[in-house]
Amino acid sequence: MKKQPFWQYEQISEELIRDIETGQLSIGSKLPSEKKLCEQYGVSRITIRKALAELDESGYIEKRQGQGSFVKSQDPDDLGISYVDTPSVQLKRYGHDVKIQLKTFQILAFGECPEIRSVMNLTDTDYIYKIEQIYVSDKQPLIKRLTYLSFKDFPLIMANEIEDRELMPMLIHKYKMNPDSLQHDIDTSVDDNPTKSFVIPNYAKRRTYVETTTKGINDDGLIDYVSTAIAPSASKIFFLENEGENDMSDPHILLTRIDNRLVHGQVGVTWTKTLGANLILVANDEAANDVLQQKLMKSTADSSGAQIRFFTLQKTIDIISKAADRQKIFIVVKTPADAATLVEGGVPIKEVNVGNMHFAPGKEEVTKKVYVDEQDKSDLMKLVNAGLDVYIEDVPGDHKTQVNF
């Protein structure tokens, strides 16, 4: 980052908050020393201390005597925030890529929205915020949120404070909003999409929507916050925390491929496009922790227009049932043993394509691209005996060779 000697402490604290909320500064990590922050931002130590004091006051960091400043947990559960007020956090927990688009940020002062003013007991000249956000999950718009706030109780909210971020954590940190003062209502029988300005796709046969409304009550007993979010009922997004309704849908797994190279041009483009997959799930313990491998495979996946995720085998087992209906999943593993582990863990795989299995000492040739040893044979036959369709096919359209050792 270029040094900006004229930055004020508010801008520095905002930059650090964004790093914390995006995970660049992880929970429990130590912030750089005051000296290093001074050098990074090109400002005086007094300015840095003001910025850190603001972070401490807002609950983002804690100062430890003689040790420095450390990042505090921002988990909604730790802050007492309901899952309906931070749906992006829940979606990310289940492996989805989520962006929050800020579509509208206005301050209204001429009597607009009379119904909201009546609910908040405000006059026509009182200032209110109107904030509209769209949650885009895996490149598809999923949730629309419309929020109104009293300017008097929440003065000087800046648009850049909520760009690609949830609103509620900021209100709790900056304005000491009490989560216990929030009232929630969920309507599960909204027919048709009531918003005409932005169409949210609905993949269910019956186009019904779920609508959640949160109201905040101030110390005077008056409503100063009203936020309504709407999403397709089929997504079950607002029921992720409810007992018995944890699954968003049954996973739509198109194919699982065994390939020692994992994702390369043949897999990332040819197979992905042929299958019509929009999500490549790489289930491999090593790749899940190797940023360089991920970067190379992601560049290949991007050319097909599909999303790509890198999970360990156990994480795949744990969250595959949380996949949304719109996700058409192409699972890629490295070995027959990995495929067998997923099946034994309950991943509902029905079809396994054996692609590249490289030659190594002790392996025998099955085809020009597939070499196996006794362990490979045993693992592949586990899949066959479990009732899966297991076959060798290098590229789509090639002759299929059924596996049977």
Kinemage of the C-alpha trace (Angstrom):
@kinemage 1
@onewidth
@group {chain A} dominant
@subgroup {mainchain}
@vectorlist {calphas} color= white
{ca met a 1} P 0.000 0.000 0.000
{ca lys a 2} L 1.244 3.463 -0.845
{ca lys a 3} L 1.905 5.727 2.084
{ca gln a 4} L -0.732 8.378 2.523
{ca pro a 5} L 0.587 10.933 5.015
{ca phe a 6} L -2.665 12.838 5.196
{ca trp a 7} L -4.841 9.912 6.196
{ca gln a 8} L -6.924 10.616 9.281
{ca tyr a 9} L -7.342 8.097 12.067
{ca glu a 10} L -10.940 7.335 10.994
{ca gln a 11} L -9.724 6.176 7.592
{ca ile a 12} L -7.000 4.031 9.125
{ca ser a 13} L -9.397 2.393 11.567
{ca glu a 14} L -11.825 1.742 8.692
{ca glu a 15} L -9.048 0.070 6.691
{ca leu a 16} L -8.122 -2.145 9.643
{ca ile a 17} L -11.778 -3.021 10.288
{ca arg a 18} L -12.147 -4.155 6.692
{ca asp a 19} L -9.027 -6.323 7.042
{ca ile a 20} L -10.518 -7.877 10.181
{ca glu a 21} L -13.949 -8.506 8.677
{ca thr a 22} L -12.535 -10.020 5.490
{ca gly a 23} L -10.206 -12.302 7.449
{ca gln a 24} L -6.937 -10.724 6.326
{ca leu a 25} L -6.366 -10.083 10.018
{ca ser a 26} L -7.537 -13.315 11.619
{ca ile a 27} L -9.127 -13.758 15.041
{ca gly a 28} L -6.490 -13.826 17.759
{ca ser a 29} L -3.765 -12.445 15.508
{ca lys a 30} L -1.558 -9.618 16.697
{ca leu a 31} L -1.726 -6.298 14.897
{ca pro a 32} L 1.520 -4.774 13.626
{ca ser a 33} L 3.312 -2.587 16.145
{ca glu a 34} L 2.529 1.121 16.353
{ca lys a 35} L 5.890 1.832 14.721
{ca lys a 36} L 5.130 -0.424 11.748
{ca leu a 37} L 1.631 1.030 11.358
{ca cys a 38} L 3.130 4.532 11.356
{ca glu a 39} L 5.475 3.480 8.559
{ca gln a 40} L 2.696 1.705 6.655
{ca tyr a 41} L 0.317 4.669 6.653
{ca gly a 42} L 2.874 7.471 6.795
{ca val a 43} L 1.321 9.153 9.838
{ca ser a 44} L 2.316 10.066 13.374
{ca arg a 45} L 2.086 7.735 16.359
{ca ile a 46} L -0.668 9.937 17.820
{ca thr a 47} L -2.847 9.256 14.759
{ca ile a 48} L -2.218 5.502 14.986
{ca arg a 49} L -3.070 5.480 18.682
{ca lys a 50} L -6.362 7.248 17.953
{ca ala a 51} L -7.193 4.642 15.297
{ca leu a 52} L -6.377 1.762 17.661
{ca ala a 53} L -8.384 3.379 20.446
{ca glu a 54} L -11.387 3.511 18.119
{ca leu a 55} L -10.970 -0.181 17.248
{ca asp a 56} L -10.714 -1.030 20.933
{ca glu a 57} L -13.796 1.039 21.754
{ca ser a 58} L -15.731 -0.616 18.916
{ca gly a 59} L -14.825 -4.111 20.096
{ca tyr a 60} L -12.666 -5.145 17.150
{ca ile a 61} L -9.435 -5.517 19.113
{ca glu a 62} L -8.265 -5.954 22.677
{ca lys a 63} L -5.114 -4.470 24.119
{ca arg a 64} L -2.928 -6.686 26.284
{ca gln a 65} L -0.505 -5.026 28.646
{ca gly a 66} L 3.038 -5.357 27.370
{ca gln a 67} L 1.987 -7.567 24.430
{ca gly a 68} L 0.182 -5.356 21.930
{ca ser a 69} L -3.237 -5.325 20.247
{ca phe a 70} L -5.044 -8.510 19.191
{ca val a 71} L -8.066 -9.149 16.961
{ca lys a 72} L -11.229 -10.159 18.824
{ca ser a 73} L -13.805 -12.627 17.519
{ca gln a 74} L -16.353 -11.124 15.123
{ca asp a 75} L -18.519 -14.235 14.943
{ca pro a 76} L -22.220 -13.237 14.993
{ca asp a 77} L -22.838 -15.902 17.633
{ca asp a 78} L -20.290 -14.233 19.911
{ca leu a 79} L -21.901 -10.837 19.292
{ca gly a 80} L -25.386 -12.168 19.996
{ca ile a 81} L -26.599 -11.513 16.431
{ca ser a 82} L -29.421 -13.620 14.992
{ca tyr a 83} L -28.602 -15.626 11.868
{ca val a 84} L -31.393 -13.830 9.962
{ca asp a 85} L -29.456 -10.554 10.318
{ca thr a 86} L -26.185 -11.952 8.932
{ca pro a 87} L -27.137 -14.514 6.250
{ca ser a 88} L -23.844 -14.059 4.395
{ca val a 89} L -21.985 -15.512 7.382
{ca gln a 90} L -24.178 -18.611 7.359
{ca leu a 91} L -23.770 -19.074 3.606
{ca lys a 92} L -19.993 -18.766 3.834
{ca arg a 93} L -19.920 -21.384 6.585
{ca tyr a 94} L -21.475 -23.811 4.128
{ca gly a 95} L -18.861 -23.092 1.476
{ca his a 96} L -20.664 -20.530 -0.694
{ca asp a 97} L -18.981 -17.531 -2.277
{ca val a 98} L -20.962 -14.466 -1.163
{ca lys a 99} L -20.754 -10.819 -2.179
{ca ile a 100} L -22.981 -8.064 -0.788
{ca gln a 101} L -23.749 -5.366 -3.337
{ca leu a 102} L -24.740 -1.929 -2.068
{ca lys a 103} L -27.470 -0.876 -4.519
{ca thr a 104} L -28.896 2.153 -2.680
{ca phe a 105} L -27.544 4.433 0.035
{ca gln a 106} L -29.688 7.510 0.645
{ca ile a 107} L -30.489 9.983 3.397
{ca leu a 108} L -34.127 11.049 3.133
{ca ala a 109} L -35.231 14.381 4.612
{ca phe a 110} L -38.341 15.504 2.732
{ca gly a 111} L -41.110 13.263 4.017
{ca glu a 112} L -40.314 10.236 1.849
{ca cys a 113} L -41.465 6.814 3.086
{ca pro a 114} L -44.329 8.055 5.307
{ca glu a 115} L -45.191 4.539 6.515
{ca ile a 116} L -41.666 4.017 7.840
{ca arg a 117} L -41.690 7.454 9.458
{ca ser a 118} L -44.944 6.569 11.172
{ca val a 119} L -43.493 3.293 12.485
{ca met a 120} L -40.416 5.141 13.773
{ca asn a 121} L -42.447 8.071 15.146
{ca leu a 122} L -40.464 10.527 12.992
{ca thr a 123} L -41.574 13.783 11.381
{ca asp a 124} L -41.385 14.623 7.685
{ca thr a 125} L -38.189 16.594 8.275
{ca asp a 126} L -36.341 13.988 10.342
{ca tyr a 127} L -33.485 12.321 8.495
{ca ile a 128} L -33.663 8.593 7.786
{ca tyr a 129} L -31.312 6.274 5.926
{ca lys a 130} L -32.533 4.047 3.126
{ca ile a 131} L -30.096 1.208 2.398
{ca glu a 132} L -30.668 -1.500 -0.202
{ca gln a 133} L -28.337 -4.509 -0.443
{ca ile a 134} L -28.273 -7.520 -2.757
{ca tyr a 135} L -26.607 -10.736 -1.583
{ca val a 136} L -25.025 -12.579 -4.501
{ca ser a 137} L -24.248 -16.217 -3.708
{ca asp a 138} L -22.100 -18.173 -6.179
{ca lys a 139} L -22.680 -15.423 -8.780
{ca gln a 140} L -26.483 -15.610 -8.415
{ca pro a 141} L -28.574 -12.942 -6.614
{ca leu a 142} L -30.179 -14.701 -3.650
{ca ile a 143} L -31.336 -12.164 -1.052
{ca lys a 144} L -32.585 -8.600 -1.208
{ca arg a 145} L -32.400 -6.527 1.985
{ca leu a 146} L -34.014 -3.109 2.475
{ca thr a 147} L -33.122 -1.242 5.661
{ca tyr a 148} L -34.305 2.033 7.190
{ca leu a 149} L -32.551 3.683 10.147
{ca ser a 150} L -33.067 6.828 12.165
{ca phe a 151} L -30.248 9.293 11.489
{ca lys a 152} L -30.626 10.663 15.019
{ca asp a 153} L -29.757 7.306 16.603
{ca phe a 154} L -27.187 6.301 13.974
{ca pro a 155} L -25.457 9.512 12.859
{ca leu a 156} L -22.867 9.685 10.098
{ca ile a 157} L -23.008 6.178 8.641
{ca met a 158} L -20.727 6.150 5.602
{ca ala a 159} L -21.432 4.112 2.472
{ca asn a 160} L -17.917 2.652 2.462
{ca glu a 161} L -18.551 1.195 5.923
{ca ile a 162} L -21.081 -1.262 4.509
{ca glu a 163} L -19.768 -2.003 1.027
{ca asp a 164} L -19.673 -5.811 0.718
{ca arg a 165} L -20.361 -6.085 4.452
{ca glu a 166} L -23.224 -6.928 6.765
{ca leu a 167} L -24.833 -3.906 8.398
{ca met a 168} L -25.637 -5.333 11.829
{ca pro a 169} L -22.068 -5.967 13.122
{ca met a 170} L -21.141 -2.377 12.243
{ca leu a 171} L -24.141 -1.014 14.166
{ca ile a 172} L -23.229 -3.075 17.211
{ca his a 173} L -19.576 -2.038 17.136
{ca lys a 174} L -19.968 1.617 16.196
{ca tyr a 175} L -23.247 2.563 17.874
{ca lys a 176} L -23.410 -0.004 20.689
{ca met a 177} L -26.688 -1.350 19.373
{ca asn a 178} L -28.015 -3.997 21.745
{ca pro a 179} L -28.821 -7.306 19.956
{ca asp a 180} L -31.315 -8.078 22.727
{ca ser a 181} L -33.380 -5.070 21.615
{ca leu a 182} L -34.072 -6.617 18.200
{ca gln a 183} L -37.437 -8.126 17.311
{ca his a 184} L -37.670 -10.692 14.516
{ca asp a 185} L -40.566 -11.842 12.377
{ca ile a 186} L -40.469 -14.433 9.583
{ca asp a 187} L -43.206 -14.784 6.964
{ca thr a 188} L -42.872 -18.054 5.049
{ca ser a 189} L -45.877 -17.639 2.761
{ca val a 190} L -45.042 -14.682 0.531
{ca asp a 191} L -46.400 -15.474 -2.951
{ca asp a 192} L -44.508 -14.008 -5.896
{ca asn a 193} L -41.609 -11.607 -5.565
{ca pro a 194} L -42.914 -8.342 -4.067
{ca thr a 195} L -39.912 -6.395 -5.322
{ca lys a 196} L -40.095 -5.202 -8.906
{ca ser a 197} L -36.811 -3.303 -9.000
{ca phe a 198} L -34.660 -6.407 -8.754
{ca val a 199} L -35.651 -9.927 -9.710
{ca ile a 200} L -34.388 -12.701 -7.461
{ca pro a 201} L -34.302 -16.050 -9.293
{ca asn a 202} L -36.542 -18.756 -7.849
{ca tyr a 203} L -35.844 -22.344 -8.797
{ca ala a 204} L -38.815 -23.913 -7.048
{ca lys a 205} L -41.913 -25.010 -8.954
{ca arg a 206} L -44.050 -22.796 -6.759
{ca arg a 207} L -42.564 -19.329 -6.663
{ca thr a 208} L -42.910 -18.559 -2.981
{ca tyr a 209} L -40.583 -16.430 -0.905
{ca val a 210} L -39.639 -16.098 2.724
{ca glu a 211} L -39.477 -12.610 4.206
{ca thr a 212} L -37.780 -11.681 7.460
{ca thr a 213} L -38.251 -8.379 9.259
{ca thr a 214} L -36.033 -7.122 12.064
{ca lys a 215} L -36.937 -4.097 14.190
{ca gly a 216} L -34.605 -2.358 16.627
{ca ile a 217} L -35.916 -0.630 19.763
{ca asn a 218} L -33.966 2.271 21.288
{ca asp a 219} L -33.696 3.252 24.962
{ca asp a 220} L -36.861 5.353 24.674
{ca gly a 221} L -38.857 2.355 23.503
{ca leu a 222} L -39.107 3.671 19.931
{ca ile a 223} L -38.297 1.792 16.731
{ca asp a 224} L -35.151 3.201 15.110
{ca tyr a 225} L -34.224 0.318 12.788
{ca val a 226} L -36.355 -1.658 10.313
{ca ser a 227} L -34.758 -4.190 7.988
{ca thr a 228} L -36.599 -6.554 5.640
{ca ala a 229} L -34.876 -9.346 3.722
{ca ile a 230} L -36.457 -11.608 1.124
{ca ala a 231} L -35.225 -14.836 -0.483
{ca pro a 232} L -36.762 -17.791 -2.357
{ca ser a 233} L -38.335 -20.273 0.057
{ca ala a 234} L -36.544 -23.127 -1.702
{ca ser a 235} L -33.164 -21.750 -0.623
{ca lys a 236} L -34.047 -22.290 3.076
{ca ile a 237} L -31.413 -19.667 3.849
{ca phe a 238} L -33.255 -18.258 6.862
{ca phe a 239} L -33.703 -21.724 8.360
{ca leu a 240} L -30.087 -22.890 8.346
{ca glu a 241} L -29.910 -22.678 12.124
{ca asn a 242} L -33.271 -24.337 12.760
{ca glu a 243} L -33.205 -27.861 14.104
{ca gly a 244} L -34.351 -30.350 11.518
{ca glu a 245} L -33.899 -27.903 8.639
{ca asn a 246} L -30.140 -27.653 8.361
{ca asp a 247} L -29.959 -28.876 4.776
{ca met a 248} L -30.484 -26.308 2.059
{ca ser a 249} L -31.236 -29.130 -0.393
{ca asp a 250} L -29.968 -32.505 -1.557
{ca pro a 251} L -26.623 -32.033 -3.308
{ca his a 252} L -26.811 -32.084 -7.088
{ca ile a 253} L -23.637 -34.052 -7.878
{ca leu a 254} L -23.260 -34.507 -11.629
{ca leu a 255} L -20.103 -36.617 -11.609
{ca thr a 256} L -17.053 -37.510 -9.545
{ca arg a 257} L -13.759 -37.870 -11.401
{ca ile a 258} L -10.527 -39.486 -10.245
{ca asp a 259} L -7.596 -37.588 -11.727
{ca asn a 260} L -4.046 -37.459 -10.364
{ca arg a 261} L -3.696 -33.980 -11.880
{ca leu a 262} L -6.945 -32.772 -10.306
{ca val a 263} L -8.075 -29.717 -12.329
{ca his a 264} L -6.358 -29.064 -15.659
{ca gly a 265} L -7.627 -28.037 -19.093
{ca gln a 266} L -9.339 -31.338 -19.808
{ca val a 267} L -11.156 -31.312 -16.474
{ca gly a 268} L -11.627 -27.596 -15.892
{ca val a 269} L -12.949 -26.855 -19.368
{ca thr a 270} L -13.889 -29.933 -21.434
{ca trp a 271} L -15.564 -32.025 -18.739
{ca thr a 272} L -17.042 -29.053 -16.882
{ca lys a 273} L -18.728 -27.631 -19.971
{ca thr a 274} L -19.918 -31.042 -21.174
{ca leu a 275} L -21.520 -31.753 -17.811
{ca gly a 276} L -22.988 -28.267 -17.481
{ca ala a 277} L -21.411 -27.926 -14.034
{ca asn a 278} L -21.285 -24.532 -12.343
{ca leu a 279} L -19.194 -25.651 -9.363
{ca ile a 280} L -16.000 -27.709 -9.349
{ca leu a 281} L -15.354 -29.151 -5.903
{ca val a 282} L -11.763 -30.299 -5.432
{ca ala a 283} L -11.767 -32.737 -2.509
{ca asn a 284} L -8.129 -33.159 -1.573
{ca asp a 285} L -6.375 -32.568 1.743
{ca glu a 286} L -3.173 -31.238 0.189
{ca ala a 287} L -4.795 -28.894 -2.336
{ca ala a 288} L -7.100 -27.496 0.346
{ca asn a 289} L -4.034 -26.042 2.050
{ca asp a 290} L -1.858 -25.174 -0.955
{ca val a 291} L -2.502 -21.634 -2.203
{ca leu a 292} L -0.268 -22.028 -5.264
{ca gln a 293} L -2.096 -25.164 -6.445
{ca gln a 294} L -5.405 -23.412 -5.899
{ca lys a 295} L -4.343 -20.385 -7.923
{ca leu a 296} L -3.311 -22.518 -10.897
{ca met a 297} L -6.492 -24.597 -10.833
{ca lys a 298} L -8.701 -21.545 -10.368
{ca ser a 299} L -7.319 -19.923 -13.511
{ca thr a 300} L -8.350 -23.038 -15.443
{ca ala a 301} L -11.807 -23.149 -13.858
{ca asp a 302} L -12.379 -19.458 -14.589
{ca ser a 303} L -12.082 -20.131 -18.313
{ca ser a 304} L -15.099 -22.452 -18.085
{ca gly a 305} L -17.185 -19.940 -16.148
{ca ala a 306} L -17.559 -22.310 -13.184
{ca gln a 307} L -16.889 -21.600 -9.525
{ca ile a 308} L -14.253 -23.725 -7.801
{ca arg a 309} L -13.868 -24.769 -4.152
{ca phe a 310} L -11.006 -26.548 -2.394
{ca phe a 311} L -12.071 -28.687 0.571
{ca thr a 312} L -10.413 -31.386 2.617
{ca leu a 313} L -12.077 -34.785 2.402
{ca gln a 314} L -13.609 -34.341 5.847
{ca lys a 315} L -14.972 -30.880 5.098
{ca thr a 316} L -16.537 -32.224 1.911
{ca ile a 317} L -18.243 -34.945 3.937
{ca asp a 318} L -19.385 -32.439 6.553
{ca ile a 319} L -20.939 -29.799 4.284
{ca ile a 320} L -21.915 -31.427 0.983
{ca ser a 321} L -25.505 -31.755 2.205
{ca lys a 322} L -25.655 -27.958 2.523
{ca ala a 323} L -25.362 -27.415 -1.239
{ca ala a 324} L -28.051 -25.307 -2.885
{ca asp a 325} L -30.306 -26.638 -5.642
{ca arg a 326} L -28.758 -24.277 -8.175
{ca gln a 327} L -25.278 -25.754 -7.613
{ca lys a 328} L -24.432 -28.361 -10.241
{ca ile a 329} L -21.415 -30.016 -8.698
{ca phe a 330} L -18.478 -31.725 -10.373
{ca ile a 331} L -16.317 -33.397 -7.703
{ca val a 332} L -12.660 -34.048 -8.496
{ca val a 333} L -10.467 -36.305 -6.340
{ca lys a 334} L -6.912 -37.505 -6.768
{ca thr a 335} L -7.113 -41.216 -5.974
{ca pro a 336} L -9.590 -44.102 -5.711
{ca ala a 337} L -8.919 -44.098 -1.957
{ca asp a 338} L -10.161 -40.499 -1.726
{ca ala a 339} L -13.322 -41.361 -3.654
{ca ala a 340} L -13.926 -44.335 -1.350
{ca thr a 341} L -13.440 -42.101 1.705
{ca leu a 342} L -16.125 -39.708 0.463
{ca val a 343} L -18.588 -42.517 -0.220
{ca glu a 344} L -17.936 -44.124 3.162
{ca gly a 345} L -18.471 -40.692 4.740
{ca gly a 346} L -21.941 -40.425 3.260
{ca val a 347} L -21.351 -38.231 0.204
{ca pro a 348} L -24.138 -39.341 -2.202
{ca ile a 349} L -21.946 -40.159 -5.198
{ca lys a 350} L -23.559 -42.335 -7.863
{ca glu a 351} L -21.121 -42.157 -10.756
{ca val a 352} L -17.307 -42.202 -10.798
{ca asn a 353} L -15.231 -41.452 -13.868
{ca val a 354} L -11.642 -42.717 -13.744
{ca gly a 355} L -9.403 -40.339 -15.687
{ca asn a 356} L -5.666 -39.893 -15.269
{ca met a 357} L -3.925 -42.325 -12.923
{ca his a 358} L -0.217 -42.050 -13.590
{ca phe a 359} L 2.322 -44.829 -13.896
{ca ala a 360} L 4.459 -45.620 -10.859
{ca pro a 361} L 6.557 -48.631 -9.848
{ca gly a 362} L 4.285 -51.530 -8.952
{ca lys a 363} L 1.394 -50.294 -11.089
{ca glu a 364} L 0.047 -52.108 -14.131
{ca glu a 365} L -1.464 -50.598 -17.243
{ca val a 366} L -5.223 -50.725 -17.697
{ca thr a 367} L -5.370 -48.097 -20.441
{ca lys a 368} L -2.785 -45.637 -21.737
{ca lys a 369} L -3.921 -43.128 -19.102
{ca val a 370} L -4.778 -45.424 -16.198
{ca tyr a 371} L -2.307 -47.469 -14.137
{ca val a 372} L -3.301 -49.241 -10.925
{ca asp a 373} L -1.794 -51.240 -8.092
{ca glu a 374} L -3.513 -53.693 -5.757
{ca gln a 375} L -4.668 -50.939 -3.385
{ca asp a 376} L -6.179 -48.979 -6.272
{ca lys a 377} L -8.026 -52.105 -7.430
{ca ser a 378} L -9.356 -52.711 -3.933
{ca asp a 379} L -10.572 -49.112 -3.557
{ca leu a 380} L -12.195 -49.081 -6.990
{ca met a 381} L -13.992 -52.345 -6.288
{ca lys a 382} L -15.282 -50.880 -3.015
{ca leu a 383} L -17.048 -48.296 -5.142
{ca val a 384} L -18.346 -50.896 -7.603
{ca asn a 385} L -19.609 -53.139 -4.803
{ca ala a 386} L -21.334 -50.140 -3.215
{ca gly a 387} L -23.482 -49.915 -6.339
{ca leu a 388} L -21.737 -47.009 -8.054
{ca asp a 389} L -21.278 -46.760 -11.810
{ca val a 390} L -17.468 -46.773 -12.125
{ca tyr a 391} L -15.860 -46.514 -15.542
{ca ile a 392} L -12.746 -45.324 -17.359
{ca glu a 393} L -13.258 -42.499 -19.858
{ca asp a 394} L -10.517 -40.008 -20.665
{ca val a 395} L -12.564 -37.336 -22.450
{ca pro a 396} L -16.309 -37.010 -23.033
{ca gly a 397} L -17.423 -39.216 -25.907
{ca asp a 398} L -14.625 -41.782 -25.566
{ca his a 399} L -15.494 -45.448 -25.182
{ca lys a 400} L -16.387 -46.269 -21.580
{ca thr a 401} L -14.563 -49.168 -19.963
{ca gln a 402} L -16.420 -50.482 -16.930
{ca val a 403} L -14.202 -51.161 -13.929
{ca asn a 404} L -14.187 -54.786 -12.780
{ca phe a 405} L -11.062 -56.379 -11.329
